[in-house]
Amino acid sequence: MTVTTQVRVRYAETDQMGVVYYANYLVWFELGRVEFLRTLGFDYSLMESVEGCILPVVEASCRYRSPARYDDPIRIEAFPLLLRGSVLKFGYRILRESDSGVTLLAEGETVHVVCDRSMQRRALPDPVAGLIRSAIAEHNAK
């Protein structure tokens, strides 16, 4: 299962060369991940407040393929890749759609360790874990 989020590059996200500053792709990854969880019917802030469960990023990677510029329409694709114990991995693709087609701008992954409020590893709550496992299976079936 892949969830798509649309954004438009803001001027503040660009550098002096008019190109999106590299760290903003990680911000877009987070936006995609939160929207993915929301699509599953899961509110991240409720997971923190009710379940006492957080998902700190322990690893992030991004491969830049083509530059994005101010006002470009951007499509963020987010999808789960792995859930094993307390480790959760997401994949992302950042694309630009134009009259000439779709351009891959960047792709990457983030790895998270599911923790409680005191940063001790714990399992993802059962309802969420089941939904994510189903989404992984659906993504892998494609």
PyMOL commands that set and color helices and strands:
alter all, ss='L'
color gray80, all
select helices_A, chain A and resi 11-13+24-39+44-51+126-141
alter helices_A, ss='H'
color red, helices_A
select strands_A, chain A and resi 3-8+53-54+57-64+73-84+87-98+101-113+115-116
alter strands_A, ss='S'
color yellow, strands_A
deselect
rebuild
show_as cartoon
